[in-house]
Amino acid sequence: MKFLHTADIHYGAAPDANRPWGKERARAIRDGFARVISVCKSESVDLLIISGGLFDGHPTLEWIEDVDNAFRFIPETKVYIIAGEDDYLFANSPAASYAWSGNVKYCTQSEFTPAVYEELGVTVVGASCDRAHFVKDRIAGAQADAAMASILVLSGENIEEDDIPAGFAYAALGGSHSPRTMRDGRVVNAGAPEPLGPKDTGKHGFYIGEIDIQEKKLAALKLVRRQGVMYTTLAVDVTPASTGQEVEDNIRRALENRGRENIYTLKIRGKCSPEESFELRGIRDDFRIEEIINETEPEYDYVQLFREHPSDMIGLFVKDMNVEERSEIQTKALNYGVAALLRTADERD
């Protein structure tokens, strides 16, 4: 029995909506879902498992109809869906009351309930989230079907392999945007098929596997990785000798090599000259920059500063704080204090 396991699709999401590339990212979320459907068709997948997060929050009727129309494109594939922590069930949930297509089973229970697929030789045991945070104590109530190969389906970001009861051929987890495999691939958090924001770096995609229904165990599993725009973090180390233009040129070359289409968070770190601010305006204009995090610390010549300010607030502050053995916190306090005093020197004069 061949299955496709995905989660945290967040259909309807619009990442980076306030950015120039926002519309492209919103399309990518929908395209990622369309790719799941297409692969189910081309690979003759028997069972599509969506372990939470199908929708970006509580869905509109339009979103529900959109995804159900897509499921009609794969009538030979059974579809099993639970609600996750982001699209959890509530009283009168539209997704729970909707009349889904005949090949779709949308789990409306927050207690573990079996769905028997005799024609596939498997029983799926799943529970939807009915609140924003999954209660791990509920997992103990999940029981495998002794007569058939069993798949456990649940969503919760902090679920560990030791939380999973014995007897299941595969545990299909959701709730985390990054994929993770445990127990030699028998317990899998699928991650999001498409990155949803700057923190979603690394690999993304969905899993295709096979269950040996005679042996009641997992026979094969592979991650089908997505291709396209990536969120990535670039760390740049600087020294007191680094100039703003040198740093910008180095970053520009690095970003060109990694691809202009990607979305970047830049981290600038190390000791720097107090005169350098590394604003990188040209980089912001020419590349997709989500954020620039300046973690640099100015390297002051405290001896020279004291000579130039022997009797004012700057000199007195340096004299008190510039001790031989400073803690990291004391060093930061010294740097921040000197910077603030230098910025306000003209106002005091």
C-alpha positions in Angstrom: 0.0 0.0 0.0 1.5 3.3 -1.1 0.9 6.4 0.9 1.9 10.1 0.7 2.3 11.9 4.0 2.2 15.7 4.3 1.3 18.3 6.8 1.2 22.0 7.6 0.3 23.0 4.0 -1.4 26.2 5.4 -3.6 26.6 2.4 -4.6 30.3 2.1 -1.5 31.6 3.8 0.2 34.8 2.5 3.7 34.8 3.8 5.6 38.1 3.5 2.4 39.9 2.5 3.9 43.3 3.1 7.0 42.5 0.9 7.3 43.0 -2.9 7.5 39.2 -3.3 4.4 38.6 -1.1 2.0 37.6 -3.9 4.6 35.1 -5.3 4.9 33.5 -1.9 1.1 33.2 -1.6 1.0 31.5 -5.0 3.8 29.1 -3.9 1.7 27.8 -1.0 -1.2 26.9 -3.3 1.3 25.5 -5.9 2.8 23.3 -3.2 -0.6 21.8 -2.4 -1.2 21.3 -6.2 2.1 19.4 -6.4 0.9 17.0 -3.7 -2.2 16.3 -5.7 -0.3 15.9 -8.9 2.2 13.4 -7.4 -0.7 11.4 -5.9 -2.0 11.1 -9.5 1.3 10.3 -11.2 2.5 7.9 -8.5 -0.8 6.1 -8.1 -0.8 6.8 -4.4 -3.4 4.7 -2.5 -3.7 6.9 0.6 -3.0 10.7 1.1 -2.4 11.5 4.8 -2.6 15.2 5.9 -1.6 15.3 9.5 -2.9 18.8 10.5 -2.4 22.3 9.2 -4.1 21.8 5.9 -5.5 25.3 6.3 -3.9 28.6 7.5 -6.1 28.9 10.5 -9.9 28.4 10.4 -10.8 28.0 6.7 -13.3 29.9 4.7 -15.8 28.0 2.6 -13.9 29.1 -0.5 -10.7 27.5 0.8 -12.6 24.3 1.6 -14.2 24.1 -1.8 -10.8 24.8 -3.5 -9.1 21.9 -1.8 -12.1 19.5 -2.1 -12.2 20.2 -5.9 -8.5 19.2 -6.0 -9.3 15.9 -4.1 -11.9 15.2 -6.8 -9.0 15.1 -9.3 -7.6 12.0 -7.5 -10.7 9.9 -7.0 -8.7 6.6 -6.8 -6.7 8.0 -3.8 -8.2 7.9 -0.4 -7.6 11.1 1.6 -7.4 11.2 5.4 -7.2 14.6 7.1 -7.0 15.7 10.7 -7.2 19.3 12.1 -3.9 20.5 13.6 -3.1 23.1 16.2 -3.4 26.0 13.7 -6.7 24.9 12.0 -8.1 23.2 15.1 -11.7 22.2 15.4 -14.3 24.3 17.3 -18.0 24.4 17.7 -19.6 24.6 14.2 -16.3 24.2 12.4 -17.0 24.6 8.7 -14.4 22.0 7.7 -16.1 19.5 10.1 -19.6 20.0 8.8 -18.7 20.3 5.1 -19.9 17.4 2.8 -16.5 16.3 1.5 -16.0 14.2 -1.7 -16.5 10.5 -1.4 -12.7 9.7 -1.3 -12.1 12.1 1.7 -12.3 11.3 5.4 -12.0 14.5 7.5 -11.6 13.4 11.2 -14.0 15.4 13.3 -13.1 13.7 16.6 -10.6 14.9 19.2 -10.3 11.4 20.7 -8.5 8.7 18.7 -10.9 7.1 16.2 -10.1 4.3 13.7 -10.9 4.6 10.0 -10.7 1.1 8.4 -9.7 0.9 4.8 -10.3 -2.8 4.1 -9.5 -2.4 0.4 -6.1 -1.0 1.3 -5.4 -3.4 4.2 -4.8 -0.6 6.7 -6.5 1.1 9.6 -5.8 4.7 10.2 -6.1 5.9 13.8 -6.3 9.7 14.1 -7.4 12.5 16.3 -8.0 16.2 15.4 -6.9 19.0 17.6 -9.8 20.8 19.2 -7.7 23.6 20.8 -4.7 25.6 19.9 -2.3 23.4 21.9 -2.3 19.6 21.6 -2.6 17.6 24.8 0.1 14.9 24.8 -1.7 12.8 27.4 -4.3 11.9 24.8 -1.8 9.8 22.8 -2.0 7.0 25.4 -5.5 6.4 24.2 -4.4 5.4 20.7 -4.6 1.7 20.0 -3.4 -0.1 16.9 -5.7 -2.6 15.0 -4.4 -6.1 15.8 -5.9 -7.5 12.6 -4.5 -4.9 10.1 -1.5 -2.7 9.5 -2.1 0.5 11.4 -1.1 4.1 10.9 -1.3 6.7 13.7 -2.1 10.3 12.6 -1.7 13.3 15.0 -0.4 16.8 15.2 1.7 18.4 17.9 5.0 20.2 17.7 6.6 18.6 20.8 5.7 15.0 20.2 8.7 12.6 20.7 9.1 9.0 19.5 8.7 7.7 23.1 5.2 9.2 23.1 4.1 6.9 20.3 2.4 3.6 21.5 3.6 0.3 20.1 1.9 -1.6 17.4 1.8 1.0 14.6 3.5 0.5 11.3 3.9 4.2 10.8 3.1 7.4 12.8 2.3 10.4 10.6 2.9 13.5 12.6 2.4 17.2 11.9 2.7 20.5 13.7 6.3 21.3 12.9 7.4 23.2 9.8 10.7 21.2 9.6 10.7 17.5 8.6 12.0 15.0 11.2 12.2 11.2 11.2 12.4 9.0 14.2 12.5 5.2 14.9 14.2 4.5 11.6 11.5 6.4 9.7 8.5 4.8 11.3 7.7 8.0 13.2 7.8 11.1 11.0 6.9 14.7 11.3 6.4 15.7 7.7 7.2 19.4 8.1 5.7 22.0 5.7 5.9 21.1 2.0 6.6 24.8 1.3 8.5 27.2 3.6 6.2 29.6 5.4 8.6 32.3 6.7 12.2 33.2 7.5 12.5 30.6 10.2 11.7 27.8 7.7 15.2 27.3 6.4 16.5 23.9 5.3 14.8 21.1 3.4 11.0 20.9 2.7 8.8 18.5 0.8 6.6 15.5 1.7 7.1 11.8 2.2 6.1 8.8 0.0 6.1 5.4 1.7 4.9 1.9 1.4 3.3 -0.4 4.0 3.7 -4.1 3.8 0.2 -5.1 4.7 1.1 -8.8 5.2 4.0 -8.0 7.5 2.1 -5.0 9.0 5.2 -2.8 8.8 6.8 0.0 6.9 8.6 -1.2 3.8 9.9 2.0 2.2 10.0 5.7 2.8 11.5 8.7 0.9 11.4 12.5 1.2 10.3 14.1 -2.0 12.0 17.5 -1.8 10.6 20.7 -3.2 12.5 23.0 -5.5 12.2 26.8 -5.6 12.6 29.8 -3.4 14.3 29.2 -0.1 14.5 31.2 3.1 18.1 31.2 4.2 20.4 32.9 6.7 23.8 34.3 5.7 26.2 35.0 8.5 28.9 37.6 7.8 32.0 38.0 10.0 33.6 41.5 10.2 36.7 42.9 11.9 37.6 46.4 13.0 39.4 46.8 9.7 36.3 46.0 7.6 34.7 48.9 5.7 31.1 49.1 4.9 31.8 48.9 1.2 34.0 45.8 1.6 31.3 44.1 3.6 28.6 45.0 1.1 30.7 43.8 -1.9 31.4 40.4 -0.1 27.7 40.0 0.7 26.7 40.8 -2.8 29.0 38.1 -4.2 27.7 35.6 -1.8 24.0 36.3 -2.6 24.7 36.2 -6.3 26.1 32.7 -5.9 23.2 31.6 -3.8 20.5 33.0 -6.1 18.7 36.3 -6.4 15.3 34.6 -6.1 15.9 33.4 -2.5 14.9 35.4 0.6 17.6 36.2 3.0 18.2 37.1 6.6 21.7 38.6 7.1 23.5 38.4 10.4 26.6 40.6 10.7 28.8 39.7 13.6 32.2 40.4 15.1 34.2 43.4 16.2 33.9 46.5 14.1 35.1 50.1 13.9 32.7 52.4 15.8 32.4 54.5 12.6 30.8 51.7 10.6 27.1 51.1 10.7 26.7 48.5 7.9 23.3 49.8 6.6 23.7 48.0 3.3 21.2 50.1 1.4 22.4 48.8 -2.0 21.9 45.2 -0.8 18.4 45.9 0.4 17.5 47.4 -3.0 19.0 44.7 -5.1 18.1 41.5 -3.3 15.2 40.0 -1.3 16.3 40.9 2.2 13.8 39.9 5.0 16.0 41.2 7.8 19.5 42.5 8.6 20.5 41.6 12.2 23.6 43.6 13.3 25.3 41.7 16.1 28.6 43.6 15.8 30.3 45.2 18.8 32.3 48.4 18.3 36.0 48.1 19.3 36.9 51.3 21.0 40.4 52.5 21.9 39.5 53.2 25.5 43.0 54.5 26.4 42.7 57.1 23.6 39.1 57.9 24.6 40.3 58.6 28.2 43.1 60.8 26.9 40.6 62.8 24.9 38.0 63.0 27.7 40.0 63.0 31.0 37.5 64.9 33.1 34.0 64.7 31.4 31.3 62.0 31.6 32.9 59.9 28.9 36.3 59.8 30.6 34.8 59.1 34.0 32.6 56.3 32.6 35.5 54.7 30.8 37.7 54.9 34.0 35.0 53.1 36.1 34.0 50.5 33.6 37.2 49.6 31.7 38.5 47.1 34.3 41.0 44.4 33.3 38.8 41.4 33.8 35.3 42.2 32.4 32.5 39.9 32.1 30.6 39.7 28.8 27.8 41.7 30.2 30.2 44.3 31.6 31.8 44.6 28.2 28.5 45.1 26.4 27.5 47.7 29.1 30.8 49.5 28.5 30.4 49.5 24.7 26.7 50.6 24.8 27.4 53.3 27.4 30.3 54.8 25.4 28.3 54.7 22.2 25.4 56.5 23.9 27.7 59.1 25.5 29.5 59.8 22.2 26.1 60.3 20.4 24.9 62.8 23.0 28.2 64.6 23.4 27.1 67.6 21.3 23.9 67.9 23.2 25.7 68.1 26.6 28.2 70.7 25.2 
